[in-house]
Amino acid sequence: MLDYTKKEKYERSALRVNPAKTCQPVGAMYAALGVHECMPHSHGSQGCCAFHRMFLTRHFKDPAMASSSSFTEGASVFGGGSNLKTAAKNIFDIYNPKIIAVHTTCLSETIGDDLNALIQGIDIPEGKYMVHTNTPSYKGSHITGFSNMVASFIKYLSESSGKTNGKVAIMPGFINPGDMRELKRIAATMSAKYTMLPDTSGVFDSPMTGTFNMYPSGGTTVEEIIELGDSSLTLAFGKFASEAPAEALEKKCGVPYKMLPLPIGIARTDEYIMALQSFVKVEVPYSLDEERGQLVDILIDIHPYTYNKKVAIFGDPDTVLGITEFVLEMGMIPKYVVTGTPGESFTDAAEELFGKFGMEGCIAKASGDLYELHQWIKEEGVDLLIGGTHGKHIARAEDIPFVRAGFPIIDRYIHSYLPLVGYKGGMRLAELITNALMDRLDRDSLEEDFEMVM
Ligand code: SF4
């Protein structure tokens, strides 16, 4: 039996148990599916590709199309050049995408395939494109892979004509299609002209039409990615997912960028709207003011239930930081804040938030895992757990209310259609949190009544 009061019993320097992340190509595949008529291509074994497609499909409940270089022993020894060449020909002939977006896997990275040189040697049909990014999974996380893929689209395709087009480039980060729709709705309400890259709305939340469509109507078009080079400004959400592509666009085409935190909660949504306002120079419409006021009203109403409640949050870094700030706005205590993605800037940002709200004794960790989070909770419990599906085992074992938010959520439906960002997303998250806490109160009071009767 472990003595959980002795930290050294479970502290590990190398091993991760249930890491709060998945592998790089999952993110690269998701980013590529946010480009219209794009076929994501996994340069490695079929098993990797099947796993990544399954991971996305289970979260979004929609098929994730992707092809594979289908490495066998030969390719593993001699390199995957000829596999990629054959794959490109077959994919353009059979599936007819506008663009193939190749990402690597651990195996091709270990062999050392030079994708740049390999793609240059491929006969790409007129008017079609092929891009690549490196996604070695023994580094970073799916967020790194997402960021790398978006940056590669820009490096390969974006061009500056020398004239700006008055548009804002929106880099949403690794969020659900419902969130992307909400970011676009707010931009449109502010009368901003924009291009979002990537944009999985209309792809992973496309309607049932009765006809299978390999390339749904959504996604950023190749032409739009090329024109991103003429944008006046980039608004990039979340340092981990969007800073690298924003930097790439500035470096290649001279488009200045503004980093914004993922707009979860009031202050962060205010920041997004103020950034849009200083760009378009119009008054904030009353409809947004009204939504903000409604959210403030909701937070006041639920305050008796949320105030001083301790919460543990885990998941993707930009999302976790957003949820952390929002629970602080709700008067809660973010006791444990964990991401599996490496990067000390995560802990710095979380600690800055703890300081801003006068919190003491809260712990933030990057490169973390659910095993360690569980042990912390055993040492000092929390009133609520927030994160993806894999947290349910902790919630069950410790009998804690659990709110599913973030990625992946494989045991619930509809979540990816509905936003967490913006004031509307804040209302939804506040509802989920409050209902989870009130369900627990209901259960406790029923148990008390039962005991009294007995
Ligand atoms: S081998 Fe690497 S790329 Fe493939 S599934 Fe495993 S971690 Fe991901």
Residues whose N, C-alpha, C, O or C-beta is under 5 A from the ligand:
A	BS01	SF4	C23 C48 F51 T105 C106 S137
